[in-house]
Amino acid sequence: MGNIVIILQLIPSIIASLKAIEDAIPGSGMGEQKLSAVRAMLEVIDGSISKLWPQISGVIGVLVTLFNNTGIFKKA
């Protein structure tokens, strides 16, 4: 249950980092590099984040799909 709370608390920061990366590197076809950048940033901030990475990357996948489907992220 503690992981749920931690990940829910991270969502605003994850969204901000996703939008920042998408603004810096717009378009499709570079999803793996963008995901790696988010992971690297989170691990620089807190190295223990790696133990939660499977759940965090799943949340990122859900968010990216949502943003793509709603037009928040524009496909090039």
PDB file of N, H, CA, C and O in Angstrom:
ATOM      1  N   MET A   1       0.819  -1.196   0.000  1.00  0.00           N
ATOM      2  CA  MET A   1       0.000   0.000   0.000  1.00  0.00           C
ATOM      3  C   MET A   1       0.858   1.253   0.000  1.00  0.00           C
ATOM      4  O   MET A   1       0.471   2.274  -0.569  1.00  0.00           O
ATOM      5  N   GLY A   2       2.011   1.181   0.631  1.00  0.00           N
ATOM      6  H   GLY A   2       2.325   0.352   1.093  1.00  0.00           H
ATOM      7  CA  GLY A   2       2.898   2.339   0.675  1.00  0.00           C
ATOM      8  C   GLY A   2       3.376   2.761  -0.699  1.00  0.00           C
ATOM      9  O   GLY A   2       3.545   3.952  -0.959  1.00  0.00           O
ATOM     10  N   ASN A   3       3.599   1.787  -1.594  1.00  0.00           N
ATOM     11  H   ASN A   3       3.462   0.819  -1.383  1.00  0.00           H
ATOM     12  CA  ASN A   3       4.040   2.114  -2.954  1.00  0.00           C
ATOM     13  C   ASN A   3       2.976   2.896  -3.706  1.00  0.00           C
ATOM     14  O   ASN A   3       3.300   3.777  -4.502  1.00  0.00           O
ATOM     15  N   ILE A   4       1.710   2.581  -3.462  1.00  0.00           N
ATOM     16  H   ILE A   4       1.447   1.865  -2.816  1.00  0.00           H
ATOM     17  CA  ILE A   4       0.622   3.299  -4.122  1.00  0.00           C
ATOM     18  C   ILE A   4       0.687   4.773  -3.761  1.00  0.00           C
ATOM     19  O   ILE A   4       0.592   5.637  -4.634  1.00  0.00           O
ATOM     20  N   VAL A   5       0.847   5.057  -2.494  1.00  0.00           N
ATOM     21  H   VAL A   5       0.924   4.355  -1.785  1.00  0.00           H
ATOM     22  CA  VAL A   5       0.905   6.442  -2.030  1.00  0.00           C
ATOM     23  C   VAL A   5       2.104   7.153  -2.637  1.00  0.00           C
ATOM     24  O   VAL A   5       1.982   8.283  -3.110  1.00  0.00           O
ATOM     25  N   ILE A   6       3.250   6.507  -2.627  1.00  0.00           N
ATOM     26  H   ILE A   6       3.349   5.589  -2.243  1.00  0.00           H
ATOM     27  CA  ILE A   6       4.464   7.120  -3.181  1.00  0.00           C
ATOM     28  C   ILE A   6       4.270   7.439  -4.655  1.00  0.00           C
ATOM     29  O   ILE A   6       4.585   8.544  -5.097  1.00  0.00           O
ATOM     30  N   ILE A   7       3.758   6.489  -5.417  1.00  0.00           N
ATOM     31  H   ILE A   7       3.502   5.591  -5.058  1.00  0.00           H
ATOM     32  CA  ILE A   7       3.604   6.700  -6.857  1.00  0.00           C
ATOM     33  C   ILE A   7       2.536   7.759  -7.133  1.00  0.00           C
ATOM     34  O   ILE A   7       2.714   8.585  -8.028  1.00  0.00           O
ATOM     35  N   LEU A   8       1.441   7.752  -6.389  1.00  0.00           N
ATOM     36  H   LEU A   8       1.297   7.081  -5.662  1.00  0.00           H
ATOM     37  CA  LEU A   8       0.429   8.790  -6.567  1.00  0.00           C
ATOM     38  C   LEU A   8       1.002  10.178  -6.282  1.00  0.00           C
ATOM     39  O   LEU A   8       0.651  11.148  -6.954  1.00  0.00           O
ATOM     40  N   GLN A   9       1.871  10.269  -5.301  1.00  0.00           N
ATOM     41  H   GLN A   9       2.156   9.481  -4.755  1.00  0.00           H
ATOM     42  CA  GLN A   9       2.501  11.548  -4.989  1.00  0.00           C
ATOM     43  C   GLN A   9       3.459  11.987  -6.089  1.00  0.00           C
ATOM     44  O   GLN A   9       3.685  13.182  -6.278  1.00  0.00           O
ATOM     45  N   LEU A  10       4.014  11.036  -6.804  1.00  0.00           N
ATOM     46  H   LEU A  10       3.830  10.065  -6.650  1.00  0.00           H
ATOM     47  CA  LEU A  10       4.955  11.344  -7.889  1.00  0.00           C
ATOM     48  C   LEU A  10       4.264  11.783  -9.183  1.00  0.00           C
ATOM     49  O   LEU A  10       4.897  12.411 -10.033  1.00  0.00           O
ATOM     50  N   ILE A  11       2.996  11.468  -9.344  1.00  0.00           N
ATOM     51  H   ILE A  11       2.482  10.958  -8.654  1.00  0.00           H
ATOM     52  CA  ILE A  11       2.330  11.716 -10.621  1.00  0.00           C
ATOM     53  C   ILE A  11       2.437  13.167 -11.093  1.00  0.00           C
ATOM     54  O   ILE A  11       2.741  13.372 -12.268  1.00  0.00           O
ATOM     55  N   PRO A  12       2.210  14.187 -10.264  1.00  0.00           N
ATOM     56  CA  PRO A  12       2.371  15.555 -10.773  1.00  0.00           C
ATOM     57  C   PRO A  12       3.791  15.836 -11.303  1.00  0.00           C
ATOM     58  O   PRO A  12       3.956  16.514 -12.318  1.00  0.00           O
ATOM     59  N   SER A  13       4.792  15.318 -10.618  1.00  0.00           N
ATOM     60  H   SER A  13       4.658  14.767  -9.794  1.00  0.00           H
ATOM     61  CA  SER A  13       6.169  15.498 -11.075  1.00  0.00           C
ATOM     62  C   SER A  13       6.441  14.722 -12.359  1.00  0.00           C
ATOM     63  O   SER A  13       7.155  15.195 -13.244  1.00  0.00           O
ATOM     64  N   ILE A  14       5.869  13.537 -12.449  1.00  0.00           N
ATOM     65  H   ILE A  14       5.290  13.153 -11.731  1.00  0.00           H
ATOM     66  CA  ILE A  14       6.030  12.734 -13.663  1.00  0.00           C
ATOM     67  C   ILE A  14       5.378  13.451 -14.843  1.00  0.00           C
ATOM     68  O   ILE A  14       5.967  13.528 -15.921  1.00  0.00           O
ATOM     69  N   ILE A  15       4.173  13.973 -14.650  1.00  0.00           N
ATOM     70  H   ILE A  15       3.694  13.910 -13.774  1.00  0.00           H
ATOM     71  CA  ILE A  15       3.486  14.702 -15.715  1.00  0.00           C
ATOM     72  C   ILE A  15       4.309  15.910 -16.144  1.00  0.00           C
ATOM     73  O   ILE A  15       4.469  16.165 -17.338  1.00  0.00           O
ATOM     74  N   ALA A  16       4.827  16.648 -15.177  1.00  0.00           N
ATOM     75  H   ALA A  16       4.697  16.441 -14.208  1.00  0.00           H
ATOM     76  CA  ALA A  16       5.642  17.826 -15.509  1.00  0.00           C
ATOM     77  C   ALA A  16       6.881  17.430 -16.304  1.00  0.00           C
ATOM     78  O   ALA A  16       7.248  18.109 -17.263  1.00  0.00           O
ATOM     79  N   SER A  17       7.521  16.339 -15.911  1.00  0.00           N
ATOM     80  H   SER A  17       7.222  15.788 -15.132  1.00  0.00           H
ATOM     81  CA  SER A  17       8.728  15.924 -16.635  1.00  0.00           C
ATOM     82  C   SER A  17       8.379  15.414 -18.026  1.00  0.00           C
ATOM     83  O   SER A  17       9.121  15.670 -18.974  1.00  0.00           O
ATOM     84  N   LEU A  18       7.268  14.698 -18.172  1.00  0.00           N
ATOM     85  H   LEU A  18       6.665  14.490 -17.402  1.00  0.00           H
ATOM     86  CA  LEU A  18       6.844  14.236 -19.493  1.00  0.00           C
ATOM     87  C   LEU A  18       6.565  15.412 -20.423  1.00  0.00           C
ATOM     88  O   LEU A  18       6.984  15.406 -21.580  1.00  0.00           O
ATOM     89  N   LYS A  19       5.864  16.408 -19.924  1.00  0.00           N
ATOM     90  H   LYS A  19       5.523  16.413 -18.984  1.00  0.00           H
ATOM     91  CA  LYS A  19       5.552  17.579 -20.748  1.00  0.00           C
ATOM     92  C   LYS A  19       6.813  18.348 -21.100  1.00  0.00           C
ATOM     93  O   LYS A  19       6.944  18.833 -22.224  1.00  0.00           O
ATOM     94  N   ALA A  20       7.745  18.470 -20.161  1.00  0.00           N
ATOM     95  H   ALA A  20       7.638  18.076 -19.248  1.00  0.00           H
ATOM     96  CA  ALA A  20       8.997  19.179 -20.434  1.00  0.00           C
ATOM     97  C   ALA A  20       9.808  18.470 -21.510  1.00  0.00           C
ATOM     98  O   ALA A  20      10.364  19.110 -22.403  1.00  0.00           O
ATOM     99  N   ILE A  21       9.873  17.162 -21.420  1.00  0.00           N
ATOM    100  H   ILE A  21       9.422  16.642 -20.695  1.00  0.00           H
ATOM    101  CA  ILE A  21      10.613  16.398 -22.425  1.00  0.00           C
ATOM    102  C   ILE A  21       9.918  16.482 -23.772  1.00  0.00           C
ATOM    103  O   ILE A  21      10.577  16.625 -24.802  1.00  0.00           O
ATOM    104  N   GLU A  22       8.604  16.396 -23.779  1.00  0.00           N
ATOM    105  H   GLU A  22       8.068  16.280 -22.942  1.00  0.00           H
ATOM    106  CA  GLU A  22       7.864  16.483 -25.045  1.00  0.00           C
ATOM    107  C   GLU A  22       8.017  17.863 -25.672  1.00  0.00           C
ATOM    108  O   GLU A  22       8.091  17.981 -26.895  1.00  0.00           O
ATOM    109  N   ASP A  23       8.066  18.909 -24.849  1.00  0.00           N
ATOM    110  H   ASP A  23       8.006  18.813 -23.855  1.00  0.00           H
ATOM    111  CA  ASP A  23       8.304  20.259 -25.366  1.00  0.00           C
ATOM    112  C   ASP A  23       9.704  20.382 -25.954  1.00  0.00           C
ATOM    113  O   ASP A  23       9.899  21.018 -26.990  1.00  0.00           O
ATOM    114  N   ALA A  24      10.667  19.773 -25.288  1.00  0.00           N
ATOM    115  H   ALA A  24      10.508  19.257 -24.447  1.00  0.00           H
ATOM    116  CA  ALA A  24      12.057  19.856 -25.745  1.00  0.00           C
ATOM    117  C   ALA A  24      12.302  18.994 -26.979  1.00  0.00           C
ATOM    118  O   ALA A  24      13.065  19.374 -27.867  1.00  0.00           O
ATOM    119  N   ILE A  25      11.647  17.825 -27.031  1.00  0.00           N
ATOM    120  H   ILE A  25      11.027  17.517 -26.310  1.00  0.00           H
ATOM    121  CA  ILE A  25      11.847  16.878 -28.134  1.00  0.00           C
ATOM    122  C   ILE A  25      10.467  16.436 -28.612  1.00  0.00           C
ATOM    123  O   ILE A  25      10.017  15.344 -28.266  1.00  0.00           O
ATOM    124  N   PRO A  26       9.792  17.266 -29.401  1.00  0.00           N
ATOM    125  CA  PRO A  26       8.433  16.926 -29.824  1.00  0.00           C
ATOM    126  C   PRO A  26       8.424  15.811 -30.870  1.00  0.00           C
ATOM    127  O   PRO A  26       9.432  15.513 -31.510  1.00  0.00           O
ATOM    128  N   GLY A  27       7.262  15.218 -31.012  1.00  0.00           N
ATOM    129  H   GLY A  27       6.443  15.459 -30.492  1.00  0.00           H
ATOM    130  CA  GLY A  27       7.080  14.221 -32.059  1.00  0.00           C
ATOM    131  C   GLY A  27       7.182  12.804 -31.565  1.00  0.00           C
ATOM    132  O   GLY A  27       7.475  12.537 -30.400  1.00  0.00           O
ATOM    133  N   SER A  28       6.929  11.897 -32.497  1.00  0.00           N
ATOM    134  H   SER A  28       6.690  12.113 -33.444  1.00  0.00           H
ATOM    135  CA  SER A  28       6.911  10.484 -32.155  1.00  0.00           C
ATOM    136  C   SER A  28       8.184   9.803 -32.614  1.00  0.00           C
ATOM    137  O   SER A  28       9.019  10.400 -33.292  1.00  0.00           O
ATOM    138  N   GLY A  29       8.317   8.539 -32.231  1.00  0.00           N
ATOM    139  H   GLY A  29       7.638   8.054 -31.680  1.00  0.00           H
ATOM    140  CA  GLY A  29       9.455   7.737 -32.652  1.00  0.00           C
ATOM    141  C   GLY A  29      10.648   7.770 -31.717  1.00  0.00           C
ATOM    142  O   GLY A  29      11.651   7.101 -31.969  1.00  0.00           O
ATOM    143  N   MET A  30      10.555   8.541 -30.639  1.00  0.00           N
ATOM    144  H   MET A  30       9.741   9.084 -30.434  1.00  0.00           H
ATOM    145  CA  MET A  30      11.659   8.626 -29.692  1.00  0.00           C
ATOM    146  C   MET A  30      11.204   8.304 -28.276  1.00  0.00           C
ATOM    147  O   MET A  30      11.787   8.773 -27.299  1.00  0.00           O
ATOM    148  N   GLY A  31      10.150   7.496 -28.181  1.00  0.00           N
ATOM    149  H   GLY A  31       9.676   7.115 -28.975  1.00  0.00           H
ATOM    150  CA  GLY A  31       9.572   7.186 -26.881  1.00  0.00           C
ATOM    151  C   GLY A  31      10.533   6.533 -25.917  1.00  0.00           C
ATOM    152  O   GLY A  31      10.537   6.860 -24.730  1.00  0.00           O
ATOM    153  N   GLU A  32      11.352   5.611 -26.406  1.00  0.00           N
ATOM    154  H   GLU A  32      11.349   5.345 -27.370  1.00  0.00           H
ATOM    155  CA  GLU A  32      12.300   4.928 -25.521  1.00  0.00           C
ATOM    156  C   GLU A  32      13.332   5.893 -24.956  1.00  0.00           C
ATOM    157  O   GLU A  32      13.696   5.807 -23.783  1.00  0.00           O
ATOM    158  N   GLN A  33      13.803   6.814 -25.795  1.00  0.00           N
ATOM    159  H   GLN A  33      13.507   6.884 -26.748  1.00  0.00           H
ATOM    160  CA  GLN A  33      14.782   7.789 -25.315  1.00  0.00           C
ATOM    161  C   GLN A  33      14.152   8.733 -24.298  1.00  0.00           C
ATOM    162  O   GLN A  33      14.783   9.102 -23.308  1.00  0.00           O
ATOM    163  N   LYS A  34      12.905   9.122 -24.549  1.00  0.00           N
ATOM    164  H   LYS A  34      12.392   8.822 -25.354  1.00  0.00           H
ATOM    165  CA  LYS A  34      12.208  10.010 -23.613  1.00  0.00           C
ATOM    166  C   LYS A  34      11.960   9.299 -22.283  1.00  0.00           C
ATOM    167  O   LYS A  34      12.131   9.886 -21.214  1.00  0.00           O
ATOM    168  N   LEU A  35      11.559   8.038 -22.359  1.00  0.00           N
ATOM    169  H   LEU A  35      11.420   7.561 -23.227  1.00  0.00           H
ATOM    170  CA  LEU A  35      11.342   7.255 -21.138  1.00  0.00           C
ATOM    171  C   LEU A  35      12.640   7.096 -20.358  1.00  0.00           C
ATOM    172  O   LEU A  35      12.647   7.197 -19.131  1.00  0.00           O
ATOM    173  N   SER A  36      13.730   6.851 -21.062  1.00  0.00           N
ATOM    174  H   SER A  36      13.724   6.769 -22.058  1.00  0.00           H
ATOM    175  CA  SER A  36      15.038   6.734 -20.406  1.00  0.00           C
ATOM    176  C   SER A  36      15.433   8.040 -19.739  1.00  0.00           C
ATOM    177  O   SER A  36      16.033   8.035 -18.664  1.00  0.00           O
ATOM    178  N   ALA A  37      15.100   9.154 -20.371  1.00  0.00           N
ATOM    179  H   ALA A  37      14.613   9.157 -21.244  1.00  0.00           H
ATOM    180  CA  ALA A  37      15.423  10.457 -19.780  1.00  0.00           C
ATOM    181  C   ALA A  37      14.642  10.676 -18.487  1.00  0.00           C
ATOM    182  O   ALA A  37      15.195  11.168 -17.503  1.00  0.00           O
ATOM    183  N   VAL A  38      13.365  10.315 -18.488  1.00  0.00           N
ATOM    184  H   VAL A  38      12.916   9.916 -19.287  1.00  0.00           H
ATOM    185  CA  VAL A  38      12.564  10.459 -17.263  1.00  0.00           C
ATOM    186  C   VAL A  38      13.149   9.590 -16.158  1.00  0.00           C
ATOM    187  O   VAL A  38      13.288  10.033 -15.017  1.00  0.00           O
ATOM    188  N   ARG A  39      13.492   8.348 -16.504  1.00  0.00           N
ATOM    189  H   ARG A  39      13.379   7.989 -17.430  1.00  0.00           H
ATOM    190  CA  ARG A  39      14.070   7.452 -15.497  1.00  0.00           C
ATOM    191  C   ARG A  39      15.374   8.020 -14.951  1.00  0.00           C
ATOM    192  O   ARG A  39      15.591   8.031 -13.740  1.00  0.00           O
ATOM    193  N   ALA A  40      16.235   8.489 -15.836  1.00  0.00           N
ATOM    194  H   ALA A  40      16.059   8.481 -16.820  1.00  0.00           H
ATOM    195  CA  ALA A  40      17.525   9.033 -15.400  1.00  0.00           C
ATOM    196  C   ALA A  40      17.336  10.238 -14.483  1.00  0.00           C
ATOM    197  O   ALA A  40      18.035  10.372 -13.478  1.00  0.00           O
ATOM    198  N   MET A  41      16.400  11.110 -14.825  1.00  0.00           N
ATOM    199  H   MET A  41      15.833  11.002 -15.641  1.00  0.00           H
ATOM    200  CA  MET A  41      16.152  12.283 -13.977  1.00  0.00           C
ATOM    201  C   MET A  41      15.665  11.859 -12.592  1.00  0.00           C
ATOM    202  O   MET A  41      16.136  12.377 -11.580  1.00  0.00           O
ATOM    203  N   LEU A  42      14.726  10.921 -12.552  1.00  0.00           N
ATOM    204  H   LEU A  42      14.344  10.500 -13.374  1.00  0.00           H
ATOM    205  CA  LEU A  42      14.213  10.468 -11.261  1.00  0.00           C
ATOM    206  C   LEU A  42      15.299   9.794 -10.428  1.00  0.00           C
ATOM    207  O   LEU A  42      15.358   9.974  -9.211  1.00  0.00           O
ATOM    208  N   GLU A  43      16.160   9.017 -11.090  1.00  0.00           N
ATOM    209  H   GLU A  43      16.112   8.871 -12.078  1.00  0.00           H
ATOM    210  CA  GLU A  43      17.224   8.335 -10.352  1.00  0.00           C
ATOM    211  C   GLU A  43      18.301   9.298  -9.869  1.00  0.00           C
ATOM    212  O   GLU A  43      18.929   9.055  -8.838  1.00  0.00           O
ATOM    213  N   VAL A  44      18.521  10.384 -10.598  1.00  0.00           N
ATOM    214  H   VAL A  44      18.011  10.581 -11.436  1.00  0.00           H
ATOM    215  CA  VAL A  44      19.465  11.407 -10.124  1.00  0.00           C
ATOM    216  C   VAL A  44      18.914  12.057  -8.866  1.00  0.00           C
ATOM    217  O   VAL A  44      19.653  12.328  -7.919  1.00  0.00           O
ATOM    218  N   ILE A  45      17.619  12.302  -8.865  1.00  0.00           N
ATOM    219  H   ILE A  45      17.019  12.081  -9.634  1.00  0.00           H
ATOM    220  CA  ILE A  45      16.983  12.949  -7.715  1.00  0.00           C
ATOM    221  C   ILE A  45      16.943  12.010  -6.509  1.00  0.00           C
ATOM    222  O   ILE A  45      17.205  12.421  -5.379  1.00  0.00           O
ATOM    223  N   ASP A  46      16.609  10.738  -6.770  1.00  0.00           N
ATOM    224  H   ASP A  46      16.396  10.404  -7.688  1.00  0.00           H
ATOM    225  CA  ASP A  46      16.506   9.764  -5.681  1.00  0.00           C
ATOM    226  C   ASP A  46      16.837   8.381  -6.229  1.00  0.00           C
ATOM    227  O   ASP A  46      16.022   7.767  -6.918  1.00  0.00           O
ATOM    228  N   GLY A  47      18.012   7.905  -5.924  1.00  0.00           N
ATOM    229  H   GLY A  47      18.674   8.404  -5.363  1.00  0.00           H
ATOM    230  CA  GLY A  47      18.477   6.621  -6.437  1.00  0.00           C
ATOM    231  C   GLY A  47      17.602   5.443  -6.049  1.00  0.00           C
ATOM    232  O   GLY A  47      17.615   4.418  -6.731  1.00  0.00           O
ATOM    233  N   SER A  48      16.845   5.566  -4.977  1.00  0.00           N
ATOM    234  H   SER A  48      16.834   6.398  -4.424  1.00  0.00           H
ATOM    235  CA  SER A  48      16.004   4.446  -4.552  1.00  0.00           C
ATOM    236  C   SER A  48      14.774   4.282  -5.437  1.00  0.00           C
ATOM    237  O   SER A  48      14.024   3.318  -5.284  1.00  0.00           O
ATOM    238  N   ILE A  49      14.567   5.204  -6.350  1.00  0.00           N
ATOM    239  H   ILE A  49      15.177   5.987  -6.474  1.00  0.00           H
ATOM    240  CA  ILE A  49      13.406   5.135  -7.231  1.00  0.00           C
ATOM    241  C   ILE A  49      13.463   3.909  -8.136  1.00  0.00           C
ATOM    242  O   ILE A  49      12.430   3.462  -8.636  1.00  0.00           O
ATOM    243  N   SER A  50      14.645   3.367  -8.349  1.00  0.00           N
ATOM    244  H   SER A  50      15.484   3.730  -7.943  1.00  0.00           H
ATOM    245  CA  SER A  50      14.787   2.230  -9.256  1.00  0.00           C
ATOM    246  C   SER A  50      13.961   1.020  -8.802  1.00  0.00           C
ATOM    247  O   SER A  50      13.519   0.227  -9.635  1.00  0.00           O
ATOM    248  N   LYS A  51      13.754   0.876  -7.510  1.00  0.00           N
ATOM    249  H   LYS A  51      14.113   1.520  -6.834  1.00  0.00           H
ATOM    250  CA  LYS A  51      12.957  -0.261  -7.037  1.00  0.00           C
ATOM    251  C   LYS A  51      11.482  -0.115  -7.415  1.00  0.00           C
ATOM    252  O   LYS A  51      10.758  -1.109  -7.476  1.00  0.00           O
ATOM    253  N   LEU A  52      11.039   1.103  -7.665  1.00  0.00           N
ATOM    254  H   LEU A  52      11.628   1.911  -7.615  1.00  0.00           H
ATOM    255  CA  LEU A  52       9.655   1.343  -8.068  1.00  0.00           C
ATOM    256  C   LEU A  52       9.512   1.529  -9.577  1.00  0.00           C
ATOM    257  O   LEU A  52       8.410   1.769 -10.071  1.00  0.00           O
ATOM    258  N   TRP A  53      10.625   1.419 -10.312  1.00  0.00           N
ATOM    259  H   TRP A  53      11.520   1.224  -9.910  1.00  0.00           H
ATOM    260  CA  TRP A  53      10.592   1.729 -11.737  1.00  0.00           C
ATOM    261  C   TRP A  53       9.552   0.921 -12.521  1.00  0.00           C
ATOM    262  O   TRP A  53       8.890   1.496 -13.385  1.00  0.00           O
ATOM    263  N   PRO A  54       9.376  -0.362 -12.271  1.00  0.00           N
ATOM    264  CA  PRO A  54       8.350  -1.082 -13.052  1.00  0.00           C
ATOM    265  C   PRO A  54       6.951  -0.449 -12.930  1.00  0.00           C
ATOM    266  O   PRO A  54       6.223  -0.331 -13.916  1.00  0.00           O
ATOM    267  N   GLN A  55       6.601  -0.055 -11.727  1.00  0.00           N
ATOM    268  H   GLN A  55       7.192  -0.151 -10.926  1.00  0.00           H
ATOM    269  CA  GLN A  55       5.296   0.580 -11.533  1.00  0.00           C
ATOM    270  C   GLN A  55       5.270   1.983 -12.138  1.00  0.00           C
ATOM    271  O   GLN A  55       4.284   2.375 -12.763  1.00  0.00           O
ATOM    272  N   ILE A  56       6.343   2.730 -11.952  1.00  0.00           N
ATOM    273  H   ILE A  56       7.144   2.411 -11.445  1.00  0.00           H
ATOM    274  CA  ILE A  56       6.402   4.089 -12.489  1.00  0.00           C
ATOM    275  C   ILE A  56       6.348   4.063 -14.015  1.00  0.00           C
ATOM    276  O   ILE A  56       5.642   4.871 -14.619  1.00  0.00           O
ATOM    277  N   SER A  57       7.074   3.159 -14.638  1.00  0.00           N
ATOM    278  H   SER A  57       7.647   2.503 -14.148  1.00  0.00           H
ATOM    279  CA  SER A  57       7.055   3.106 -16.101  1.00  0.00           C
ATOM    280  C   SER A  57       5.667   2.697 -16.598  1.00  0.00           C
ATOM    281  O   SER A  57       5.246   3.133 -17.669  1.00  0.00           O
ATOM    282  N   GLY A  58       4.963   1.880 -15.847  1.00  0.00           N
ATOM    283  H   GLY A  58       5.305   1.526 -14.976  1.00  0.00           H
ATOM    284  CA  GLY A  58       3.584   1.544 -16.200  1.00  0.00           C
ATOM    285  C   GLY A  58       2.674   2.758 -16.134  1.00  0.00           C
ATOM    286  O   GLY A  58       1.844   2.967 -17.019  1.00  0.00           O
ATOM    287  N   VAL A  59       2.829   3.555 -15.091  1.00  0.00           N
ATOM    288  H   VAL A  59       3.503   3.385 -14.372  1.00  0.00           H
ATOM    289  CA  VAL A  59       2.053   4.788 -14.950  1.00  0.00           C
ATOM    290  C   VAL A  59       2.394   5.741 -16.101  1.00  0.00           C
ATOM    291  O   VAL A  59       1.501   6.372 -16.667  1.00  0.00           O
ATOM    292  N   ILE A  60       3.660   5.844 -16.444  1.00  0.00           N
ATOM    293  H   ILE A  60       4.385   5.331 -15.984  1.00  0.00           H
ATOM    294  CA  ILE A  60       4.069   6.698 -17.555  1.00  0.00           C
ATOM    295  C   ILE A  60       3.407   6.221 -18.853  1.00  0.00           C
ATOM    296  O   ILE A  60       2.945   7.038 -19.649  1.00  0.00           O
ATOM    297  N   GLY A  61       3.362   4.918 -19.065  1.00  0.00           N
ATOM    298  H   GLY A  61       3.738   4.254 -18.419  1.00  0.00           H
ATOM    299  CA  GLY A  61       2.702   4.382 -20.254  1.00  0.00           C
ATOM    300  C   GLY A  61       1.237   4.783 -20.322  1.00  0.00           C
ATOM    301  O   GLY A  61       0.741   5.166 -21.382  1.00  0.00           O
ATOM    302  N   VAL A  62       0.547   4.695 -19.196  1.00  0.00           N
ATOM    303  H   VAL A  62       0.950   4.384 -18.335  1.00  0.00           H
ATOM    304  CA  VAL A  62      -0.862   5.098 -19.134  1.00  0.00           C
ATOM    305  C   VAL A  62      -0.998   6.588 -19.448  1.00  0.00           C
ATOM    306  O   VAL A  62      -1.869   6.986 -20.221  1.00  0.00           O
ATOM    307  N   LEU A  63      -0.139   7.405 -18.849  1.00  0.00           N
ATOM    308  H   LEU A  63       0.569   7.082 -18.221  1.00  0.00           H
ATOM    309  CA  LEU A  63      -0.207   8.849 -19.073  1.00  0.00           C
ATOM    310  C   LEU A  63       0.096   9.215 -20.521  1.00  0.00           C
ATOM    311  O   LEU A  63      -0.601  10.042 -21.109  1.00  0.00           O
ATOM    312  N   VAL A  64       1.124   8.608 -21.096  1.00  0.00           N
ATOM    313  H   VAL A  64       1.690   7.936 -20.618  1.00  0.00           H
ATOM    314  CA  VAL A  64       1.484   8.912 -22.488  1.00  0.00           C
ATOM    315  C   VAL A  64       0.343   8.516 -23.426  1.00  0.00           C
ATOM    316  O   VAL A  64       0.019   9.257 -24.354  1.00  0.00           O
ATOM    317  N   THR A  65      -0.260   7.364 -23.192  1.00  0.00           N
ATOM    318  H   THR A  65       0.004   6.762 -22.438  1.00  0.00           H
ATOM    319  CA  THR A  65      -1.404   6.949 -24.006  1.00  0.00           C
ATOM    320  C   THR A  65      -2.551   7.946 -23.875  1.00  0.00           C
ATOM    321  O   THR A  65      -3.166   8.326 -24.872  1.00  0.00           O
ATOM    322  N   LEU A  66      -2.834   8.363 -22.659  1.00  0.00           N
ATOM    323  H   LEU A  66      -2.335   8.055 -21.849  1.00  0.00           H
ATOM    324  CA  LEU A  66      -3.875   9.363 -22.426  1.00  0.00           C
ATOM    325  C   LEU A  66      -3.556  10.661 -23.158  1.00  0.00           C
ATOM    326  O   LEU A  66      -4.415  11.220 -23.839  1.00  0.00           O
ATOM    327  N   PHE A  67      -2.321  11.139 -23.019  1.00  0.00           N
ATOM    328  H   PHE A  67      -1.623  10.684 -22.466  1.00  0.00           H
ATOM    329  CA  PHE A  67      -1.934  12.397 -23.654  1.00  0.00           C
ATOM    330  C   PHE A  67      -1.962  12.295 -25.178  1.00  0.00           C
ATOM    331  O   PHE A  67      -2.334  13.252 -25.857  1.00  0.00           O
ATOM    332  N   ASN A  68      -1.574  11.150 -25.712  1.00  0.00           N
ATOM    333  H   ASN A  68      -1.272  10.373 -25.160  1.00  0.00           H
ATOM    334  CA  ASN A  68      -1.643  10.953 -27.167  1.00  0.00           C
ATOM    335  C   ASN A  68      -3.091  10.927 -27.642  1.00  0.00           C
ATOM    336  O   ASN A  68      -3.430  11.551 -28.647  1.00  0.00           O
ATOM    337  N   ASN A  69      -3.938  10.210 -26.924  1.00  0.00           N
ATOM    338  H   ASN A  69      -3.663   9.703 -26.107  1.00  0.00           H
ATOM    339  CA  ASN A  69      -5.331  10.058 -27.341  1.00  0.00           C
ATOM    340  C   ASN A  69      -6.149  11.331 -27.187  1.00  0.00           C
ATOM    341  O   ASN A  69      -7.137  11.522 -27.895  1.00  0.00           O
ATOM    342  N   THR A  70      -5.753  12.195 -26.280  1.00  0.00           N
ATOM    343  H   THR A  70      -4.950  12.040 -25.704  1.00  0.00           H
ATOM    344  CA  THR A  70      -6.506  13.430 -26.050  1.00  0.00           C
ATOM    345  C   THR A  70      -5.899  14.631 -26.761  1.00  0.00           C
ATOM    346  O   THR A  70      -6.430  15.738 -26.678  1.00  0.00           O
ATOM    347  N   GLY A  71      -4.787  14.418 -27.460  1.00  0.00           N
ATOM    348  H   GLY A  71      -4.356  13.518 -27.527  1.00  0.00           H
ATOM    349  CA  GLY A  71      -4.173  15.495 -28.212  1.00  0.00           C
ATOM    350  C   GLY A  71      -3.235  16.384 -27.427  1.00  0.00           C
ATOM    351  O   GLY A  71      -2.729  17.373 -27.958  1.00  0.00           O
ATOM    352  N   ILE A  72      -2.994  16.049 -26.173  1.00  0.00           N
ATOM    353  H   ILE A  72      -3.405  15.245 -25.741  1.00  0.00           H
ATOM    354  CA  ILE A  72      -2.041  16.855 -25.392  1.00  0.00           C
ATOM    355  C   ILE A  72      -0.654  16.734 -26.006  1.00  0.00           C
ATOM    356  O   ILE A  72       0.064  17.728 -26.123  1.00  0.00           O
ATOM    357  N   PHE A  73      -0.272  15.512 -26.400  1.00  0.00           N
ATOM    358  H   PHE A  73      -0.855  14.705 -26.304  1.00  0.00           H
ATOM    359  CA  PHE A  73       0.961  15.315 -27.149  1.00  0.00           C
ATOM    360  C   PHE A  73       0.574  15.213 -28.614  1.00  0.00           C
ATOM    361  O   PHE A  73      -0.187  14.329 -29.005  1.00  0.00           O
ATOM    362  N   LYS A  74       1.100  16.121 -29.417  1.00  0.00           N
ATOM    363  H   LYS A  74       1.718  16.840 -29.099  1.00  0.00           H
ATOM    364  CA  LYS A  74       0.812  16.142 -30.848  1.00  0.00           C
ATOM    365  C   LYS A  74       1.773  15.233 -31.569  1.00  0.00           C
ATOM    366  O   LYS A  74       2.987  15.337 -31.390  1.00  0.00           O
ATOM    367  N   LYS A  75       1.247  14.346 -32.378  1.00  0.00           N
ATOM    368  H   LYS A  75       0.261  14.262 -32.523  1.00  0.00           H
ATOM    369  CA  LYS A  75       2.088  13.473 -33.181  1.00  0.00           C
ATOM    370  C   LYS A  75       2.597  14.250 -34.384  1.00  0.00           C
ATOM    371  O   LYS A  75       1.842  14.965 -35.043  1.00  0.00           O
ATOM    372  N   ALA A  76       3.891  14.101 -34.664  1.00  0.00           N
ATOM    373  H   ALA A  76       4.505  13.521 -34.129  1.00  0.00           H
ATOM    374  CA  ALA A  76       4.471  14.830 -35.792  1.00  0.00           C
ATOM    375  C   ALA A  76       4.237  14.091 -37.083  1.00  0.00           C
ATOM    376  O   ALA A  76       4.656  14.554 -38.144  1.00  0.00           O
TER     377      ALA A  76
END
